[in-house]
Amino acid sequence: MRTSEGEVTIVEKDDRYRAEYKIENGIITVRTPRGRKATHLGRSSAPTLARVLLRELIEEGRAEPELR
């Protein structure tokens, strides 16, 4: 079982969103304090797919910008 972890950040209109991601058995899971999303990693790079999942969490209201 191979596991790796990382962090991803998105800046949108002066707001910075940050999430952690973990890859385990070909599944990438992105977590914020308000939610998480997971999908198969496939051929995409982990940071790229983590940004996509974070953007979805933002659109669903399950990620909040960091305080300045």
N, CA and C of each residue as an Amber inpcrd file, in Angstrom:
protein
   204
   0.8530000  -1.1830000   0.0000000   0.0000000   0.0000000   0.0000000
   0.8890000   1.2330000   0.0000000   0.7090000   2.0740000  -0.9940000
   1.5150000   3.2920000  -1.1220000   0.6500000   4.4980000  -0.7780000
   1.1650000   5.3460000   0.0910000   0.4410000   6.5360000   0.5170000
   1.3370000   7.7500000   0.3240000   0.7680000   8.8360000  -0.1870000
   1.4940000  10.0990000  -0.2390000   0.5290000  11.2170000   0.1130000
   1.0910000  12.3240000   0.5740000   0.2760000  13.4440000   1.0280000
   0.8370000  14.7420000   0.4770000  -0.0040000  15.7680000   0.4680000
   0.4290000  17.0780000   0.0110000  -0.5800000  18.1370000   0.3880000
  -0.3220000  19.3340000  -0.0970000  -1.1890000  20.4760000   0.1690000
  -1.3750000  21.2420000  -1.1250000  -2.5560000  21.8060000  -1.2940000
  -2.8620000  22.5680000  -2.4990000  -3.5150000  23.8810000  -2.0910000
  -3.2430000  24.9340000  -2.8700000  -3.7830000  26.2610000  -2.5980000
  -4.3760000  26.8370000  -3.8720000  -5.5150000  27.5150000  -3.7340000
  -6.1390000  28.2350000  -4.8430000  -6.3690000  29.6670000  -4.3770000
  -6.0240000  30.6340000  -5.2210000  -6.2980000  32.0380000  -4.9290000
  -7.3590000  32.4960000  -5.9130000  -8.4480000  33.0270000  -5.3620000
  -9.5880000  33.4710000  -6.1590000 -10.0610000  34.8150000  -5.6340000
  -9.9990000  35.8420000  -6.4420000 -10.4900000  37.1760000  -6.0490000
  -9.9870000  37.5950000  -4.6680000  -8.7100000  37.5800000  -4.4620000
  -8.0850000  37.9810000  -3.1990000  -8.3250000  37.0160000  -2.0460000
  -9.0110000  35.9120000  -2.2700000  -9.2080000  34.9100000  -1.2270000
  -8.2910000  33.7240000  -1.4900000  -7.7020000  33.2070000  -0.4320000
  -6.8150000  32.0390000  -0.5380000  -7.4950000  30.8590000   0.1520000
  -7.6180000  29.7650000  -0.5940000  -8.1890000  28.5260000  -0.0780000
  -7.0890000  27.4760000  -0.0350000  -7.0700000  26.7060000   1.0270000
  -6.0340000  25.6920000   1.1770000  -6.6830000  24.3780000   1.6130000
  -6.1410000  23.2850000   1.0960000  -6.6280000  21.9570000   1.4810000
  -5.4600000  20.9820000   1.5030000  -5.6300000  19.9300000   2.2420000
  -4.6570000  18.8430000   2.2590000  -5.1860000  17.7230000   1.3950000
  -4.2790000  16.9830000   0.7740000  -4.7230000  15.8150000   0.0320000
  -3.8780000  14.6100000   0.3930000  -4.4870000  13.4570000   0.2030000
  -3.8250000  12.1870000   0.5040000  -4.1520000  11.2160000  -0.6190000
  -3.1500000  10.4760000  -1.0500000  -3.3380000   9.4680000  -2.0880000
  -3.0800000   8.1080000  -1.4500000  -4.0510000   7.2410000  -1.5960000
  -3.9270000   5.9110000  -1.0250000  -4.5930000   4.9160000  -1.9660000
  -3.8290000   3.9430000  -2.4190000  -4.3450000   2.9000000  -3.3270000
  -4.9990000   3.4800000  -4.5750000  -4.4090000   4.5350000  -5.1280000
  -4.9190000   5.1280000  -6.3580000  -6.1010000   6.0600000  -6.1870000
  -6.5070000   6.3310000  -4.9520000  -7.6100000   7.2510000  -4.6560000
  -7.0250000   8.5130000  -4.0360000  -7.4200000   9.6670000  -4.5740000
  -6.9880000  10.9410000  -3.9860000  -8.1630000  11.5300000  -3.2180000
  -7.8950000  11.9330000  -1.9920000  -8.9050000  12.5540000  -1.1400000
  -8.4080000  13.9370000  -0.7460000  -9.2390000  14.9440000  -0.9870000
  -8.9260000  16.3310000  -0.6350000  -9.8030000  16.7040000   0.5540000
  -9.1810000  17.2880000   1.5870000  -9.9180000  17.6270000   2.8050000
  -9.7690000  19.0990000   3.1700000 -10.8790000  19.6730000   3.5680000
 -10.9100000  21.0030000   4.1720000 -11.5830000  20.8290000   5.5300000
 -11.5600000  21.8430000   6.3750000 -12.2580000  21.7070000   7.6580000
 -13.7680000  21.4700000   7.5030000 -14.3410000  21.8130000   6.3410000
 -15.7900000  21.7010000   6.1580000 -16.2220000  20.5590000   5.2440000
 -15.2820000  19.8290000   4.6570000 -15.7030000  18.7440000   3.7750000
 -14.5360000  18.0320000   3.1300000 -14.8850000  17.0120000   2.3630000
 -13.8540000  16.2730000   1.6210000 -14.4680000  15.7100000   0.3540000
 -13.5850000  15.4380000  -0.6180000 -13.9780000  14.8480000  -1.8940000
 -12.8940000  13.8570000  -2.2810000 -13.3060000  12.7880000  -2.9550000
 -12.3430000  11.7720000  -3.3690000 -12.6810000  11.2830000  -4.7730000
 -11.6480000  10.8410000  -5.4910000 -11.8260000  10.2670000  -6.8180000
 -10.5880000   9.4320000  -7.1480000 -10.6930000   8.6600000  -8.2170000
  -9.5300000   7.8950000  -8.6820000  -8.5050000   8.8580000  -9.2660000
  -7.2540000   8.6190000  -8.9850000  -6.1870000   9.5000000  -9.4580000
  -6.0130000   9.4160000 -10.9720000  -6.0670000   8.2480000 -11.5400000
  -5.9090000   8.1010000 -12.9890000  -4.5680000   8.6200000 -13.4600000
  -4.5620000   9.2600000 -14.6210000  -3.3090000   9.7590000 -15.2100000
  -2.9990000  11.2060000 -14.8540000  -3.9030000  11.8770000 -14.1790000
  -3.6740000  13.2710000 -13.7970000  -2.6160000  13.3510000 -12.7090000
  -1.9370000  14.4860000 -12.6530000  -0.9950000  14.6830000 -11.5560000
  -1.7940000  14.9620000 -10.2840000  -1.2580000  14.5560000  -9.1640000
  -1.9520000  14.7370000  -7.8890000  -2.2670000  16.2080000  -7.6000000
  -1.3060000  17.1420000  -7.7410000  -1.6290000  18.5420000  -7.4600000
  -2.7220000  19.1060000  -8.3840000  -2.7070000  18.7100000  -9.6480000
  -3.7200000  19.2020000 -10.5890000  -5.1010000  18.6970000 -10.1910000
  -5.2210000  17.4210000  -9.9150000  -6.5130000  16.8570000  -9.5430000
  -6.9600000  17.3810000  -8.1790000  -6.0270000  17.6030000  -7.2680000
  -6.3760000  18.1620000  -5.9600000  -6.9660000  19.5570000  -6.1120000
  -6.4170000  20.3600000  -7.0350000  -6.9740000  21.6980000  -7.2840000
  -8.3970000  21.6050000  -7.8330000  -8.6320000  20.6640000  -8.7210000
  -9.9850000  20.4740000  -9.2840000 -10.9670000  20.1310000  -8.1600000
 -10.5850000  19.2000000  -7.3000000 -11.4690000  18.8140000  -6.2050000
 -11.6650000  19.9550000  -5.2130000 -10.6170000  20.7170000  -4.9370000
 -10.7550000  21.8700000  -4.0520000 -11.6940000  22.8990000  -4.6560000
 -11.5700000  23.1460000  -5.9410000 -12.4730000  24.1000000  -6.5980000
 -13.9320000  23.6400000  -6.4610000 -14.1800000  22.3450000  -6.6060000
 -15.5350000  21.8170000  -6.4260000 -16.0170000  22.0350000  -4.9960000
 -15.1440000  21.8170000  -4.0160000 -15.5110000  22.0630000  -2.6200000
 -15.8380000  23.5370000  -2.3890000 -15.0820000  24.4270000  -3.0140000
 -15.3560000  25.8700000  -2.9020000 -16.7310000  26.1730000  -3.4740000
 -17.0180000  25.6640000  -4.6730000 -18.3120000  25.9150000  -5.3250000
 -19.4810000  25.3540000  -4.5170000 -19.2460000  24.2740000  -3.7850000
 -20.2930000  23.6520000  -2.9650000 -20.4040000  24.3030000  -1.5830000
 -19.5510000  25.2810000  -1.3130000 -19.5710000  25.9480000  -0.0180000
 -18.9450000  25.1240000   1.0950000 -18.0950000  24.1660000   0.7270000
 -17.4750000  23.3030000   1.7300000 -15.9840000  23.6250000   1.9210000
 -15.6040000  24.8410000   1.5550000 -14.2480000  25.3430000   1.8070000
 -14.3680000  26.8390000   2.0670000 -13.6290000  27.2890000   3.0420000
 -13.6620000  28.7120000   3.3980000 -12.2880000  29.3180000   3.1460000
 -12.2610000  30.6000000   2.7660000 -10.9580000  31.2490000   2.5880000
 -10.2260000  31.3780000   3.9130000  -8.9040000  31.4010000   3.8150000
  -8.0960000  31.6080000   5.0080000  -8.2800000  33.0450000   5.4980000
  -8.1520000  33.2210000   6.7820000  -8.2080000  34.5750000   7.3430000
  -6.9240000  35.2940000   6.9920000  -7.0280000  36.5780000   6.7800000
  -5.8500000  37.3810000   6.4320000  -5.1700000  37.8980000   7.6540000
